[in-house]
């Protein structure tokens, strides 16, 4: 437990001690106490709030039975105990609800509040797991153990003790404040959960401190606050499910890409194996012919050219085999050499389209990463530029690559990317080209940023686009 978290726990415990010492009797609700008298509209809004919460509970419990994800179960149960908590308050403090309910039990209200806290924290713990922040687990587990101990303590006492004198919203606030402190990348679902709970916390705090005086103002603020929290958390879960589904699709695409590369690598290895014997035979045959043509310069020159072609064919197939090797091994390699090997692969696809490709090395450098993945990035960017140049029938098409430590810049003259498309260019499944899966540039960015800890960006104008890779040691 770090210093800041320790101070928060100490502050909450001191609050509980002060509440127990000075305001002990104020925390026990009398069955005959009625604070609110709702008219028809206030009654309607209270029932509406309960209906929204119940709908959220049923929806998420049904979702759990379909996909067996426990966060939906915990959230549904939390909503059920929120409803029971509100019903407990209504039965003792709010007319005409107090005349509608057959039971009035402060003890059941305590139990409902404590179980609401437990399942809310279990939901928050499960929900925040996807943000890979293990620091929250210890805090949440400790509060849950305190709440469970309080439930056991309530059996002989007839009421809870800890959660009665320390409001549940303080424990939730503690967890949320730690989530804000430790989770770095906060997305829309995170903010939905945070805002939803803070609406409830602020509402309870205003009533708890009598800024909204329940003895003077009759309105179901708490019902509507919990209803808003239910809707926002349901949005958060739906949005999170969408993000997870998209991530799974992207992961499947990456696996498919790797599978394709592995298949191509295996196929090329088979071809290389089949070619090696005929090439060796041709090489030995040329050596034999050469030994019998010592005085024929034209024949010797032809034999020399033929040998060079054989070596070229052998080296080409070897380059392809290495390029499509699915190995994840990391090594230190020269950037210029890696790019040149990639250009040997891609050049035959540029020549028929008369696309000029130039490589300028201002300052070469080495980098430690997976060489094949880096080459795939370069290949994806060049292929993307090639396709656009061909599609738009650009006169005098060219692609230039500049190496200048620690950056690699790939520029084309394909008349640029439309402004409305530029922010989406690295998104998965986004493409302006026909018959494209829209995954190439996304894979390139994922490799550079996630696998290599570097950056890949793009600038574009009416002349063309420039992709800039900045490799960080």
CORTATA-V211274 format. One record per residue. N is the residue number from 1. RES is the residue in three letters. D_FIRST is the distance of its C-alpha to the first C-alpha in whole Angstrom. Layout:
n->N res->RES d_first->D_FIRST
n->N res->RES d_first->D_FIRST
This chain:
n->1 res->UNK d_first->0
n->2 res->UNK d_first->4
n->3 res->UNK d_first->7
n->4 res->UNK d_first->8
n->5 res->UNK d_first->6
n->6 res->UNK d_first->6
n->7 res->UNK d_first->10
n->8 res->UNK d_first->11
n->9 res->UNK d_first->10
n->10 res->UNK d_first->12
n->11 res->UNK d_first->15
n->12 res->UNK d_first->15
n->13 res->UNK d_first->15
n->14 res->UNK d_first->18
n->15 res->UNK d_first->20
n->16 res->UNK d_first->20
n->17 res->UNK d_first->21
n->18 res->UNK d_first->24
n->19 res->UNK d_first->25
n->20 res->UNK d_first->26
n->21 res->UNK d_first->27
n->22 res->UNK d_first->30
n->23 res->UNK d_first->30
n->24 res->UNK d_first->30
n->25 res->UNK d_first->34
n->26 res->UNK d_first->33
n->27 res->UNK d_first->30
n->28 res->UNK d_first->33
n->29 res->UNK d_first->36
n->30 res->UNK d_first->39
n->31 res->UNK d_first->41
n->32 res->UNK d_first->44
n->33 res->UNK d_first->42
n->34 res->UNK d_first->43
n->35 res->UNK d_first->41
n->36 res->UNK d_first->42
n->37 res->UNK d_first->46
n->38 res->UNK d_first->46
n->39 res->UNK d_first->49
n->40 res->UNK d_first->50
n->41 res->UNK d_first->48
n->42 res->UNK d_first->45
n->43 res->UNK d_first->45
n->44 res->UNK d_first->46
n->45 res->UNK d_first->43
n->46 res->UNK d_first->41
n->47 res->UNK d_first->42
n->48 res->UNK d_first->42
n->49 res->UNK d_first->38
n->50 res->UNK d_first->38
n->51 res->UNK d_first->40
n->52 res->UNK d_first->38
n->53 res->UNK d_first->35
n->54 res->UNK d_first->37
n->55 res->UNK d_first->38
n->56 res->UNK d_first->35
n->57 res->UNK d_first->34
n->58 res->UNK d_first->37
n->59 res->UNK d_first->37
n->60 res->UNK d_first->33
n->61 res->UNK d_first->34
n->62 res->UNK d_first->38
n->63 res->UNK d_first->36
n->64 res->UNK d_first->33
n->65 res->UNK d_first->37
n->66 res->UNK d_first->38
n->67 res->UNK d_first->35
n->68 res->UNK d_first->33
n->69 res->UNK d_first->30
n->70 res->UNK d_first->27
n->71 res->UNK d_first->26
n->72 res->UNK d_first->29
n->73 res->UNK d_first->29
n->74 res->UNK d_first->26
n->75 res->UNK d_first->27
n->76 res->UNK d_first->31
n->77 res->UNK d_first->29
n->78 res->UNK d_first->27
n->79 res->UNK d_first->30
n->80 res->UNK d_first->32
n->81 res->UNK d_first->30
n->82 res->UNK d_first->30
n->83 res->UNK d_first->34
n->84 res->UNK d_first->34
n->85 res->UNK d_first->32
n->86 res->UNK d_first->34
n->87 res->UNK d_first->37
n->88 res->UNK d_first->36
n->89 res->UNK d_first->36
n->90 res->UNK d_first->39
n->91 res->UNK d_first->41
n->92 res->UNK d_first->40
n->93 res->UNK d_first->40
n->94 res->UNK d_first->42
n->95 res->UNK d_first->46
n->96 res->UNK d_first->47
n->97 res->UNK d_first->44
n->98 res->UNK d_first->45
n->99 res->UNK d_first->48
n->100 res->UNK d_first->47
n->101 res->UNK d_first->45
n->102 res->UNK d_first->46
n->103 res->UNK d_first->43
n->104 res->UNK d_first->41
n->105 res->UNK d_first->38
n->106 res->UNK d_first->35
n->107 res->UNK d_first->33
n->108 res->UNK d_first->33
n->109 res->UNK d_first->32
n->110 res->UNK d_first->29
n->111 res->UNK d_first->29
n->112 res->UNK d_first->29
n->113 res->UNK d_first->26
n->114 res->UNK d_first->24
n->115 res->UNK d_first->25
n->116 res->UNK d_first->25
n->117 res->UNK d_first->21
n->118 res->UNK d_first->21
n->119 res->UNK d_first->23
n->120 res->UNK d_first->22
n->121 res->UNK d_first->18
n->122 res->UNK d_first->20
n->123 res->UNK d_first->22
n->124 res->UNK d_first->19
n->125 res->UNK d_first->17
n->126 res->UNK d_first->21
n->127 res->UNK d_first->22
n->128 res->UNK d_first->19
n->129 res->UNK d_first->19
n->130 res->UNK d_first->22
n->131 res->UNK d_first->20
n->132 res->UNK d_first->18
n->133 res->UNK d_first->15
n->134 res->UNK d_first->13
n->135 res->UNK d_first->9
n->136 res->UNK d_first->11
n->137 res->UNK d_first->12
n->138 res->UNK d_first->9
n->139 res->UNK d_first->8
n->140 res->UNK d_first->12
n->141 res->UNK d_first->13
n->142 res->UNK d_first->11
n->143 res->UNK d_first->13
n->144 res->UNK d_first->16
n->145 res->UNK d_first->16
n->146 res->UNK d_first->16
n->147 res->UNK d_first->19
n->148 res->UNK d_first->21
n->149 res->UNK d_first->21
n->150 res->UNK d_first->22
n->151 res->UNK d_first->25
n->152 res->UNK d_first->26
n->153 res->UNK d_first->26
n->154 res->UNK d_first->28
n->155 res->UNK d_first->31
n->156 res->UNK d_first->32
n->157 res->UNK d_first->31
n->158 res->UNK d_first->33
n->159 res->UNK d_first->30
n->160 res->UNK d_first->26
n->161 res->UNK d_first->24
n->162 res->UNK d_first->21
n->163 res->UNK d_first->22
n->164 res->UNK d_first->25
n->165 res->UNK d_first->24
n->166 res->UNK d_first->20
n->167 res->UNK d_first->22
n->168 res->UNK d_first->21
n->169 res->UNK d_first->21
n->170 res->UNK d_first->18
n->171 res->UNK d_first->16
n->172 res->UNK d_first->17
n->173 res->UNK d_first->17
n->174 res->UNK d_first->13
n->175 res->UNK d_first->13
n->176 res->UNK d_first->16
n->177 res->UNK d_first->14
n->178 res->UNK d_first->11
n->179 res->UNK d_first->14
n->180 res->UNK d_first->16
n->181 res->UNK d_first->14
n->182 res->UNK d_first->13
n->183 res->UNK d_first->17
n->184 res->UNK d_first->19
n->185 res->UNK d_first->22
n->186 res->UNK d_first->23
n->187 res->UNK d_first->26
n->188 res->UNK d_first->28
n->189 res->UNK d_first->27
n->190 res->UNK d_first->23
n->191 res->UNK d_first->25
n->192 res->UNK d_first->27
n->193 res->UNK d_first->24
n->194 res->UNK d_first->23
n->195 res->UNK d_first->26
n->196 res->UNK d_first->27
n->197 res->UNK d_first->24
n->198 res->UNK d_first->24
n->199 res->UNK d_first->28
n->200 res->UNK d_first->27
n->201 res->UNK d_first->24
n->202 res->UNK d_first->27
n->203 res->UNK d_first->30
n->204 res->UNK d_first->28
n->205 res->UNK d_first->27
n->206 res->UNK d_first->30
n->207 res->UNK d_first->32
n->208 res->UNK d_first->29
n->209 res->UNK d_first->30
n->210 res->UNK d_first->34
n->211 res->UNK d_first->34
n->212 res->UNK d_first->36
n->213 res->UNK d_first->37
n->214 res->UNK d_first->38
n->215 res->UNK d_first->41
n->216 res->UNK d_first->43
n->217 res->UNK d_first->42
n->218 res->UNK d_first->42
n->219 res->UNK d_first->41
n->220 res->UNK d_first->38
n->221 res->UNK d_first->36
n->222 res->UNK d_first->33
n->223 res->UNK d_first->35
n->224 res->UNK d_first->36
n->225 res->UNK d_first->32
n->226 res->UNK d_first->31
n->227 res->UNK d_first->34
n->228 res->UNK d_first->33
n->229 res->UNK d_first->29
n->230 res->UNK d_first->31
n->231 res->UNK d_first->33
n->232 res->UNK d_first->31
n->233 res->UNK d_first->28
n->234 res->UNK d_first->32
n->235 res->UNK d_first->32
n->236 res->UNK d_first->29
n->237 res->UNK d_first->29
n->238 res->UNK d_first->33
n->239 res->UNK d_first->32
n->240 res->UNK d_first->29
n->241 res->UNK d_first->32
n->242 res->UNK d_first->34
n->243 res->UNK d_first->32
n->244 res->UNK d_first->31
n->245 res->UNK d_first->35
n->246 res->UNK d_first->36
n->247 res->UNK d_first->33
n->248 res->UNK d_first->35
n->249 res->UNK d_first->38
n->250 res->UNK d_first->37
n->251 res->UNK d_first->36
n->252 res->UNK d_first->39
n->253 res->UNK d_first->41
n->254 res->UNK d_first->39
n->255 res->UNK d_first->40
n->256 res->UNK d_first->44
n->257 res->UNK d_first->44
n->258 res->UNK d_first->43
n->259 res->UNK d_first->45
n->260 res->UNK d_first->48
n->261 res->UNK d_first->47
n->262 res->UNK d_first->47
n->263 res->UNK d_first->50
n->264 res->UNK d_first->52
n->265 res->UNK d_first->51
n->266 res->UNK d_first->52
n->267 res->UNK d_first->56
n->268 res->UNK d_first->56
n->269 res->UNK d_first->56
n->270 res->UNK d_first->58
n->271 res->UNK d_first->61
n->272 res->UNK d_first->60
n->273 res->UNK d_first->61
n->274 res->UNK d_first->64
n->275 res->UNK d_first->65
n->276 res->UNK d_first->65
n->277 res->UNK d_first->68
n->278 res->UNK d_first->70
n->279 res->UNK d_first->69
n->280 res->UNK d_first->69
n->281 res->UNK d_first->73
n->282 res->UNK d_first->74
n->283 res->UNK d_first->72
n->284 res->UNK d_first->75
n->285 res->UNK d_first->77
n->286 res->UNK d_first->77
n->287 res->UNK d_first->77
n->288 res->UNK d_first->80
n->289 res->UNK d_first->82
n->290 res->UNK d_first->81
n->291 res->UNK d_first->83
n->292 res->UNK d_first->86
n->293 res->UNK d_first->86
n->294 res->UNK d_first->86
n->295 res->UNK d_first->89
n->296 res->UNK d_first->88
n->297 res->UNK d_first->85
n->298 res->UNK d_first->85
n->299 res->UNK d_first->84
n->300 res->UNK d_first->81
n->301 res->UNK d_first->80
n->302 res->UNK d_first->79
n->303 res->UNK d_first->78
n->304 res->UNK d_first->75
n->305 res->UNK d_first->74
n->306 res->UNK d_first->74
n->307 res->UNK d_first->72
n->308 res->UNK d_first->70
n->309 res->UNK d_first->69
n->310 res->UNK d_first->68
n->311 res->UNK d_first->66
n->312 res->UNK d_first->64
n->313 res->UNK d_first->64
n->314 res->UNK d_first->63
n->315 res->UNK d_first->60
n->316 res->UNK d_first->59
n->317 res->UNK d_first->59
n->318 res->UNK d_first->56
n->319 res->UNK d_first->55
n->320 res->UNK d_first->54
n->321 res->UNK d_first->53
n->322 res->UNK d_first->50
n->323 res->UNK d_first->49
n->324 res->UNK d_first->49
n->325 res->UNK d_first->47
n->326 res->UNK d_first->44
n->327 res->UNK d_first->42
n->328 res->UNK d_first->38
n->329 res->UNK d_first->38
n->330 res->UNK d_first->37
n->331 res->UNK d_first->40
n->332 res->UNK d_first->41
n->333 res->UNK d_first->44
n->334 res->UNK d_first->46
n->335 res->UNK d_first->46
n->336 res->UNK d_first->49
n->337 res->UNK d_first->50
n->338 res->UNK d_first->48
n->339 res->UNK d_first->49
n->340 res->UNK d_first->53
n->341 res->UNK d_first->52
n->342 res->UNK d_first->51
n->343 res->UNK d_first->54
n->344 res->UNK d_first->57
n->345 res->UNK d_first->55
n->346 res->UNK d_first->55
n->347 res->UNK d_first->59
n->348 res->UNK d_first->61
n->349 res->UNK d_first->60
n->350 res->UNK d_first->60
n->351 res->UNK d_first->64
n->352 res->UNK d_first->66
n->353 res->UNK d_first->64
n->354 res->UNK d_first->65
n->355 res->UNK d_first->62
n->356 res->UNK d_first->61
n->357 res->UNK d_first->58
n->358 res->UNK d_first->57
n->359 res->UNK d_first->55
n->360 res->UNK d_first->54
n->361 res->UNK d_first->52
n->362 res->UNK d_first->51
n->363 res->UNK d_first->49
n->364 res->UNK d_first->48
n->365 res->UNK d_first->44
n->366 res->UNK d_first->43
n->367 res->UNK d_first->39
n->368 res->UNK d_first->37
n->369 res->UNK d_first->37
n->370 res->UNK d_first->39
n->371 res->UNK d_first->42
n->372 res->UNK d_first->44
n->373 res->UNK d_first->41
n->374 res->UNK d_first->42
n->375 res->UNK d_first->45
n->376 res->UNK d_first->45
n->377 res->UNK d_first->43
n->378 res->UNK d_first->46
n->379 res->UNK d_first->49
n->380 res->UNK d_first->47
n->381 res->UNK d_first->47
n->382 res->UNK d_first->51
n->383 res->UNK d_first->52
n->384 res->UNK d_first->51
n->385 res->UNK d_first->53
n->386 res->UNK d_first->56
n->387 res->UNK d_first->56
n->388 res->UNK d_first->56
n->389 res->UNK d_first->58
n->390 res->UNK d_first->61
n->391 res->UNK d_first->60
n->392 res->UNK d_first->61
n->393 res->UNK d_first->64
n->394 res->UNK d_first->63
n->395 res->UNK d_first->66
n->396 res->UNK d_first->65
n->397 res->UNK d_first->62
n->398 res->UNK d_first->59
n->399 res->UNK d_first->56
n->400 res->UNK d_first->54
n->401 res->UNK d_first->51
n->402 res->UNK d_first->50
n->403 res->UNK d_first->48
n->404 res->UNK d_first->47
n->405 res->UNK d_first->44
n->406 res->UNK d_first->41
n->407 res->UNK d_first->42
n->408 res->UNK d_first->45
n->409 res->UNK d_first->47
n->410 res->UNK d_first->49
n->411 res->UNK d_first->51
n->412 res->UNK d_first->54
n->413 res->UNK d_first->57
n->414 res->UNK d_first->57
n->415 res->UNK d_first->57
n->416 res->UNK d_first->53
n->417 res->UNK d_first->51
n->418 res->UNK d_first->51
n->419 res->UNK d_first->49
n->420 res->UNK d_first->48
n->421 res->UNK d_first->47
n->422 res->UNK d_first->45
n->423 res->UNK d_first->42
n->424 res->UNK d_first->42
n->425 res->UNK d_first->43
n->426 res->UNK d_first->40
n->427 res->UNK d_first->39
n->428 res->UNK d_first->40
n->429 res->UNK d_first->43
n->430 res->UNK d_first->45
n->431 res->UNK d_first->48
n->432 res->UNK d_first->51
n->433 res->UNK d_first->53
n->434 res->UNK d_first->55
n->435 res->UNK d_first->54
n->436 res->UNK d_first->51
n->437 res->UNK d_first->48
n->438 res->UNK d_first->46
n->439 res->UNK d_first->43
n->440 res->UNK d_first->44
n->441 res->UNK d_first->43
n->442 res->UNK d_first->40
n->443 res->UNK d_first->39
n->444 res->UNK d_first->40
n->445 res->UNK d_first->37
n->446 res->UNK d_first->35
n->447 res->UNK d_first->36
n->448 res->UNK d_first->36
n->449 res->UNK d_first->32
n->450 res->UNK d_first->30
n->451 res->UNK d_first->32
n->452 res->UNK d_first->33
n->453 res->UNK d_first->30
n->454 res->UNK d_first->33
n->455 res->UNK d_first->35
n->456 res->UNK d_first->38
n->457 res->UNK d_first->40
n->458 res->UNK d_first->43
n->459 res->UNK d_first->46
n->460 res->UNK d_first->49
n->461 res->UNK d_first->52
n->462 res->UNK d_first->56
n->463 res->UNK d_first->57
n->464 res->UNK d_first->54
n->465 res->UNK d_first->50
n->466 res->UNK d_first->48
n->467 res->UNK d_first->45
n->468 res->UNK d_first->43
n->469 res->UNK d_first->41
n->470 res->UNK d_first->38
n->471 res->UNK d_first->37
n->472 res->UNK d_first->34
n->473 res->UNK d_first->34
